[in-house]
């Protein structure tokens, strides 16, 4: 279900039909809509929120072993490039994809993706603060890192090339080389808090 909702590559969100989610789940349609009375929008919202928590683990996991911020940032982009190439340039951030598609049209999903991005920004700031980065710099680094990754994902996937990710790492990392990262507690970049869903038809 998560794969169909968030990583489906051929069909824009607005063109996806609820029966495709039913088929993917393997559950009877009555059972599915009993648990998700909001239809495909609610199903997608729940999948996105789960994805947001899982994806929030990724950046701290890559950065944890490093004690230099510049090296850590370059490692994030190198790892992202390797992951993207190894999956045949699959959609690396379903949250960003859905956000770009529905930001002006589906309020429930806009709220969900906004909540996820906010949790990543707040969680990333707290993570870098726990590693000894001053608060203002911690926030700036988090915003730049997430923004750069999201943009590079789009370019890399479109061009079928890791160049955008690797170039981003090469350009950003020198600015932060020599900035020490202290030992700190590892944690996800955010628990997501968003408004509750509004039940609606499919």
N, C-alpha and C positions, 0 to 999 in steps of 0.2 A: 504493500500500500504506500509506504513512504517513497519508494522508488518511483512509483507511478505519479504520485502527486508532485514530488519535488524535483525529480530528475528526468522527467519525460522531455525528450528533446524535440520531437517533431510537431507537437500540438501546442499552440499558445493557450494560456490559462482560460481565456474566454471561450475557446472552442472545445474545451474538455467537457464531456458529459458524465453525469453521475453514474450511468450504468457501467462505465469503464472502471470506476472505483469499486463498484459492487463485484464485478468480475475478478478484479485483482485481489480482493479481500477473501474470496471464497465463501463468504458468509451469505445467508439468505437476505434478500433485499429488505424484508421486514425487520430483521434483527439489526441490520446495519443502520437503518434510519430510526430505529428505536433509540439507539445509542447516539446517533448524530442527527437530531431532528432538523438541524440547519442545513442538511444536504452537503453538497460537495464543498461549499465554502467552509463549513465547520470541520469537515474531514481534513481539508487542506490546512486550516488554522492549527489543528492539533498536531498534524505532521510537522508543520513549520516550527511550532514551539518545541517539540522534541528535538528537531534538528538543531535549533538554536542552542540548546543545552549541550548537545554532543559536539557541535562545532566550536563551542566556547572552550573546550578542552584542548584544542589542537595547538594554538599558538603558545600557551604556557608550556605544553609538553615539548615543543621544539626548543624553546628558549631556556628551559630549566637548566640544561647542562652547561650553559655559557656563563662566563664571568665578565664579558665585555659586551656592551650594548650593541656596538656596531657589528661585531661578529654574529651576535644573536639575530639581528635584523636580516643580515644577508642569508643566514641559515634558513630563516623562514621562507624567503623567496626561492632559494635553491630547492628546499623540500617541496614547496608548492609546484615548482616546475617539474620536478621528478614525478610527483604524483599525477600531474596533469598528463604528462607524456605517457606514463605507464597505463593510464586508463583510456588512451586514445582520444585525449582532449574532451573528456566528459565534463559535464557541468559541475564545477567544483564548489559553487555556492548557490544552492537552490534558493536560499533566503534572498540573496541579491537579485536573482532572476525573477522571482515572483514580485519582489518589491518594485522593480522597474516596470513590470507589466501591469500591475494593478494599482499603482500609487494614486491614480486619479479616478478609479472606477469602483473598487470593492473596499469599502471602509473597514470591514472586519479584518481583511488580510493586510490592508495598509497599517492598521493599528498593531496587528501581530508582528509584522516585520519591523515597524518602528520600535516596538518594545524589545525585540531581539537585538537590533542594532544598539539601542540605548544600553541594554545589559552588557553587550560586548564592550562598549566604550567605557562604561563605569567599572566593569570587572577588569578590563585591561589596565585602566588607570590604577586601580587598587593593586593589581598584580605588580606593575612596575614600581609603585610606591613601596611595596613590600620587599622589592629587590634593591632599594636604596636610591631610586631615581626621584628627584624633587617633584612635588605635586604638579606644577605647571608643565614641566617637561614630560612627566609621565602621561598627562592628558594629551599633550601635543603628539607625542610618539604614538600613542594608541590611535588617535584620529588619523594620522598620516598613514600608519601601517594598515589599518582596515580599509581606508579609502584607496590606497595604492594597490592592495591586493584585489579589491573588487574591480577596479578599472583594468588591472593587468589580466585578470581572469577573462574579461570580455574580449580583450585584444588577442590573448593567447588562443582562446577557443576559436575565434573567428579566423585567425591567420593560420591555425594549426601549427603554432610555433611557440617554443618556450622563451623566445627572445624578450618579449615584454616583461615577463617575471624576472628573468635574470638581470636585465638591464635596470629594472627598478631597484633590485637589491644592490647592484653595483653603485648606483647613484645615491641611494639613501644611506647606505651603511657607513661611508667615510665620515659623514657629519657626526656620527656618534661613536666612532672608534676612540678608545681611551676612557669612555664613560663606564665606570666599574659597576657591575651588578653584584650585589651582596647576596649571601644565602638567604632564601626566604621560603615561606610556605607555598607549595604549589596548589593552585585551585583553578576551577573553571572561570572563564571570563564573564559569567553571568547567569543568574537565575532570572527568568523572564517574567515580567509582570505587565499584563496588558488588560484592557477592558474585556469583559465577558462577551461571548458571542451573541449575536441576535439571530434567533431562529427565523429561517426564511425558506422559501421553496427552492427546489433544485433548478 
